[in-house]
Amino acid sequence: MRLSRYFLPILRETPKEAEIVSHRLMLRAGMIRQQSAGIYSWLPLGFRVLQKVEQIVREEQDRAGAVEVLMPTIQSADLWRESGRYDAYGKEMLRITDRHEREMLYGPTNEEMITEIFRASVKSYRDLPLNLYHIQWKFRDEVRPRFGIMRGREFLMKDAYSFDIDRDSARAAYRRMFVAYLRTFRRMGLTAIPMQADTGPIGGDLSHEFIILADTGESAVFCHRDLLDLPIPGEDTDFSADLTPIVDAWTSLYAATDEKHDEAAFAALPEEKRVAARGIEVGHIFYFGTKYSEPMGAKVAGPDGAERPVHMGSYGVGVSRLLGAIIEASHDDAGIIWPASVAPFHVGLINLKPGDAGTDAACTKLYGELEAAGIEVLYDDTDNRPGAKFATMDLIGLPWQLVVGPRGLEKNEVELKQRAGGEREAISPEAAVNKLVAALKG
């Protein structure tokens, strides 16, 4: 993509309303624009990252055996009355009526709707286990939306729902999602620690929040230091196997949010192994048994022919929130530092002298070769000053910068810079292409 043809509304000054790093940088980098309190438009750069985060989430859900659906954003209040949650949920639920005075709501979550879909379609244990998920915009009317997309009112979320014949198989489904979440966040360059958590309005007796440690996190968290270095299950993970050993390795070490924190258990850890910090929740998983299936009549016939309510779990990932979490975990004073897996573009190609025949030709050649290799390039072909070009590239945080100017080309050299560490090297154009292909596609 040529920057001269792109829409990238960079802000030179930090907006006053931005309280944390991710909010400031997303606004300055032209990723989002606020439309009203807690509601944002996603501009091209931000939308590209959002789509990449969404795709990683989708791939790992599919790998774990979940099946994608899409449910509507507007739900009937009658479904929520069946489960008993309509009056109990609170003011975060946006309640509305249609022109026929039917009570509706803008969905904050989908346990009721997915249970209705299940009960209308599945009648036998032979159709289990089943895990259905969707990636959908949701709305919660936060009393004080803040921190940009980290605590907005409208947000993109992946929520999955598992259905099983009994408690043991339901907990096996829980373990599959537990492992899928570990893999999901690591692919985005994040270390997400699963912590015992309160079940809240979702209900149930088993819950883990996946937490990114960050100074700007809203939750106090406590964990064993070894959790920061535990190995993540690889691509060869067999999700049809018993995943208990993997989950036990993570849950045997102390980790809890402030709601579930046991001060005595934490104090019993060796001092050098205690981590007390702030954290950002990026995922939350629940096992809640028959909490929804029983009152809503979601039953199947078991092997003995008798009907029984299914056991359920739900599994959420804050897809849009993840962008803020990644920035909080990966930035410096100059701007964002994107992991390659979610970067809006892989390489920023900087033409230091647009209009110079040799520089233009070299950039066009590099641009074509990189794009042909499947590397996404943002080509700065504008007439802006070099300093402004460098500042923009550092701000938007592309993993690599490739700088082309007439002086370097006289020596058959371009400059290749890695954003994360700031390392630079003078290298031939051919070698630069080879190095980028090896780094990004190898």
Secondary structure, DSSP 8 states (H G I E B T S, - for coil): -BGGGS-----SS--TT--SHHHHHHHHTTSEEEEETTEEEE-HHHHHHHHHHHHHHHHHHHHTT-EE----SEEEHHHHHHHT-TTTS-TTSEEEE-TT--EEEE-S--HHHHHHHHHHH--BGGG-SEEEEEEEEEE---SS-BTGGGB-SEEEEEEEEEEESSHHHHHHHHHHHHHHHHHHHHHTT--EEEEE---GGG--SEEEEEEEE-TT-SEEEEEEGGGGS-----TT--TTS--HHHHHHHHTS-EEEGGG--HHHHHTS-GGGEEEEEEEEEEEEEEEETTTHHHHT-EEE-TTS-EEE-EEEEEEEEHHHHHHHHHHHSEETTEE---TTT-S-SEEEEESSTT-HHHHHHHHHHHHHHHHTT--EEEE-S---HHHHHHHHHHHT-SEEEEE-HHHHHTT-EEEEETTT--EEEE-HHHHHHHHHHHHH-
